[in-house]
Amino acid sequence: MDELDRLSADEMKLAGKHAIIVILDDVRSMHNVGSTFRTCDAFATEAIYLCGYTPTPPHRDIHKTALGATETVSWKHFLSTMEAVESAREAGYKIYAIEQAHNSISLAQLNWQKEKIALVFGNEVSGVNDEVLEKADGCIEIPQYGSKHSLNISVSVGVVLWEMVRGK
């Protein structure tokens, strides 16, 4: 690990974080959850909020893709996504859904000023629930040019977090 300048799990817990919370809204796949943990570790996000029936650690299939990141990324489970959104808002976070919607902000045009932000990623089939969309400060859309106009959640998390933290 030393040759790659990787932090140990204990060092990672104490390291500085980006003021980003990733909220997973009724995500079904344990592999998506594990991959999200791994990506949040890579980009040093503040926390992950797992909501509704989103699977939680410990579980073999989550650990298979997380590769230890469940030990380095802070996480909480909420019975509903709205509870998670309200908790983040009370802590001073702006709420943005990652969703294709009218009046969304293109990720390419986003000008994040490093303020506290919570990003809601929705269910694999139905997306971010309507109640959350109504309460969000806005929607961020990933530009897509193919015929599917759909990305796996774990891919979306990586694309959005990279764009946010890369220091444009």
Secondary structure, 3 states (H helix, E strand, C coil): CHHHCCCCHHHHHHCCCEEEEEEEECCCCHHHHHHHHHHHHHCCEEEEEEECCCCCCCCHHHHHHHCCHHHCCCEEEECCHHHHHHHHHHCCCEEEEECCCCCCEEHHHCCCCCCCEEEEECECCCECCHHHHHHCCEEEECCCCCCCCCCCHHHHHHHHHHHHHCCC
